[in-house]
Amino acid sequence: MYKLGIIYDNRQEHEQAVQWLTKGADAGLPRAMFNLAVCLDAREGVAAPDHSLAAGWYRRAANEGHGGAADNLSG
């Protein structure tokens, strides 16, 4: 799920990326949580940025040990 999300993101197919990253995040994959949060922050694959939802995914990823997510929360 995470890898498919990254493949779609690299292809600039952001809506598909968000769909797959959401599945990965819901399954508990910290990297998917982090990358979904980045998409939500940057308005990639979503209609409008959702910073509060992104912060929630950053927080969950940080709680799972993702260092980049912790950095994004503190910065």
C-alpha positions as CSV (number, residue, x, y, z in Angstrom):
1,M,0.0,0.0,0.0
2,Y,2.7,2.4,1.0
3,K,4.9,1.5,-2.0
4,L,2.0,1.9,-4.4
5,G,1.3,5.3,-2.9
6,I,4.9,6.4,-3.5
7,I,4.9,5.1,-7.0
8,Y,1.8,7.1,-7.8
9,D,3.3,10.2,-6.0
10,N,6.5,9.9,-8.1
11,R,4.4,9.8,-11.2
12,Q,2.6,13.0,-10.1
13,E,-0.7,11.0,-9.8
14,H,-1.4,12.5,-6.4
15,E,-5.0,11.5,-6.0
16,Q,-4.1,7.8,-6.5
17,A,-1.2,8.3,-4.1
18,V,-3.4,9.7,-1.4
19,Q,-5.8,6.8,-1.8
20,W,-3.0,4.2,-1.3
21,L,-1.2,6.2,1.4
22,T,-4.5,6.4,3.3
23,K,-4.9,2.7,3.1
24,G,-1.4,2.2,4.4
25,A,-1.8,4.8,7.1
26,D,-5.1,3.2,8.2
27,A,-3.2,-0.2,8.3
28,G,-0.7,1.3,10.8
29,L,2.3,2.0,8.5
30,P,4.3,5.0,9.9
31,R,5.9,5.8,6.5
32,A,2.4,5.9,4.9
33,M,1.1,8.1,7.8
34,F,4.0,10.6,7.3
35,N,3.7,10.7,3.5
36,L,-0.1,11.1,3.7
37,A,0.4,14.0,6.1
38,V,2.9,15.6,3.6
39,C,0.3,15.4,0.9
40,L,-2.4,16.9,3.1
41,D,-0.1,19.7,4.0
42,A,1.0,20.4,0.5
43,R,-2.5,20.0,-1.1
44,E,-1.3,17.2,-3.3
45,G,-4.1,14.9,-4.3
46,V,-6.7,16.6,-2.1
47,A,-9.1,19.5,-2.8
48,A,-7.6,21.8,-0.2
49,P,-4.9,21.5,2.4
50,D,-6.0,20.1,5.7
51,H,-3.3,21.1,8.3
52,S,-5.2,19.7,11.3
53,L,-5.7,16.3,9.7
54,A,-2.0,16.4,8.6
55,A,-0.9,17.2,12.1
56,G,-2.9,14.2,13.4
57,W,-1.1,11.9,10.9
58,Y,2.3,13.4,11.8
59,R,1.5,12.8,15.4
60,R,0.5,9.1,14.9
61,A,3.6,8.5,12.7
62,A,5.8,10.2,15.4
63,N,4.2,8.0,18.1
64,E,5.2,5.0,15.9
65,G,8.8,6.1,15.8
66,H,9.0,8.0,12.5
67,G,11.7,10.7,13.1
68,G,10.7,12.9,10.2
69,A,7.2,13.2,11.5
70,A,8.5,14.2,14.9
71,D,10.6,16.9,13.2
72,N,7.6,18.2,11.3
73,L,5.6,18.5,14.5
74,S,8.3,20.4,16.3
75,G,9.1,22.7,13.4
